[in-house]
Amino acid sequence: MATRAMLGVFRKHSIASRIASNYKLLSTLVLAEHEGGSITASSVSAVEAAKSLSEDNSVSILLAGSGTSLKEAAEHAASCHPSVSQVLMSDSDKLSHALAEPWARLIHLVQQKGSYSHIIAASGSFGKNILPRAAALLDVSPITDVIEISGSHQFVRPIYAGNALCTVRYTGSDPCMLTIRSTSFPVVPISDNARSDAAPIFQVDLSTFDEDARGKSRYVKQSSQNTERPDLGNARVVVTGGRGLKSAENFKMIEKLAEKLGAAVGATRAAVDAGFVPNDLQVGQTGKIVAPELYIAFGVSGAIQHLAGMRDSKVIVAVNKDADAPIFQVADYGLVGDLFEVIPELIQKLPEKK
Ligand SMILES: Cc1cc2nc3c(=O)[nH]c(=O)nc-3n(C[C@H](O)[C@H](O)[C@H](O)COP(=O)(O)OP(=O)(O)OC[C@H]3O[C@@H](n4cnc5c(N)ncnc54)[C@H](O)[C@@H]3O)c2cc1C
């Protein structure tokens, strides 16, 4: 009898402790990139991903840099998404450029103070550069390119250039570190009446930040195309050219067409390798991942590595002179034809952009 009573107590205790250990409040640190006084759209997508981890998730945004643009970005971050609980601002000249070494040490410092259960960044060059180094410092294994969150520790990510999806469960210690594909976590625009008050902004105490250990990389310069075209990663329409364009001179037709459509310009790796355009325009497995409303591909064969970067586009249009080109297997609209006839005709018939 006494044994049965003791067993009952033991069972109750173990159920209670199991419930307690399963029900753990989450706290997520989102690493945000900022530009011109605003945090990037992909960083807001990372907040959206953090929201899908759990309803009870306290989301902090970590920003670093210096000067007024950092302060403006912090204000933007504080009101960019209703799920943001606080913004942590790290103001230091040593952090003005997003180099992996100081950023990783900053994350290590912030994690020691905040004991976050998750750390998330968007899977762009910013996150892909910084997160693995920070994970190594924190001695955890990061999960990259997450496209779906099915539990606080269960994620879906593409493998084999997007030809298969893999469900992974994180069983390591905290923090669980993720990069997410921003195209898989679109941000729903906030209506004015749903807009909540701005989250508080706090300065990170950098007094113990080891600024002298500068690492091996050094900021040299940043060069970007002086263009008014939309950003490739977030554009509603993308016009892409492949090796079929044959030269950098001919590729200007793609740029002209994109201008008329208010679209971003993309390219295949073959077009980049041939020197038609710089590699920041490359779409695909080793380039940018895009999912615009309209993707128009000219002279693109449709290799799996290219499809890995654009197959989630809402409507795909392909123009290729080879009727058997694999791009037609994913295209919603296909035209078997010569791009050197089709593009000039489109440019001529489309109205000038106002
Ligand atoms: C590890 C790895 C990673 C890679 N990562 C990427 C990546 O991120 N992005 C990427 O794009 N590729 C990537 N690649 C390369 C990829 O395998 C292909 O080689 C590349 O995508 C082919 O580019 P393309 O379609 O422009 O060229 P091609 O395959 O040469 O195709 C050119 C197409 O143009 C058509 N064409 C020619 N002339 C005309 C005309 N006048 N009118 C109409 N059509 C015409 C042809 O019929 C052909 O289909 C990667 C490869 C590897 C191994």
The ligand as a Gaussian input file, in Angstrom:
#p B3LYP/6-31G(d) Opt

LIG

0 1
 C       27.873000      23.254000     -57.391000
 C       27.208000      24.023000     -58.480000
 C       26.496000      25.174000     -58.152000
 C       25.859000      25.903000     -59.144000
 N       25.148000      27.023000     -58.801000
 C       24.451000      27.678000     -59.747000
 C       23.635000      28.797000     -59.421000
 O       23.563000      29.243000     -58.256000
 N       22.929000      29.389000     -60.416000
 C       22.973000      28.970000     -61.717000
 O       22.306000      29.562000     -62.586000
 N       23.760000      27.926000     -62.069000
 C       24.509000      27.284000     -61.112000
 N       25.312000      26.250000     -61.491000
 C       25.527000      26.009000     -62.935000
 C       24.404000      25.196000     -63.568000
 O       24.681000      23.833000     -63.452000
 C       24.306000      25.525000     -65.090000
 O       25.558000      25.327000     -65.696000
 C       23.866000      26.960000     -65.394000
 O       22.718000      27.288000     -64.647000
 C       23.558000      27.083000     -66.881000
 O       23.290000      28.416000     -67.180000
 P       22.472000      28.787000     -68.496000
 O       21.117000      28.185000     -68.427000
 O       22.588000      30.255000     -68.673000
 O       23.364000      28.156000     -69.657000
 P       23.137000      26.907000     -70.580000
 O       22.855000      25.679000     -69.802000
 O       24.266000      26.882000     -71.530000
 O       21.786000      27.262000     -71.334000
 C       21.671000      28.283000     -72.283000
 C       20.273000      28.179000     -72.857000
 O       20.055000      29.247000     -73.750000
 C       19.280000      28.767000     -74.842000
 N       19.519000      29.677000     -75.965000
 C       20.667000      29.860000     -76.647000
 N       20.488000      30.808000     -77.598000
 C       19.208000      31.212000     -77.510000
 C       18.415000      32.143000     -78.246000
 N       18.929000      32.871000     -79.222000
 N       17.127000      32.294000     -77.894000
 C       16.576000      31.584000     -76.895000
 N       17.267000      30.665000     -76.173000
 C       18.571000      30.490000     -76.479000
 C       19.789000      27.362000     -75.066000
 O       18.810000      26.584000     -75.742000
 C       20.041000      26.886000     -73.650000
 O       18.917000      26.213000     -73.135000
 C       25.963000      25.503000     -60.506000
 C       26.672000      24.346000     -60.823000
 C       27.287000      23.626000     -59.843000
 C       28.042000      22.370000     -60.215000

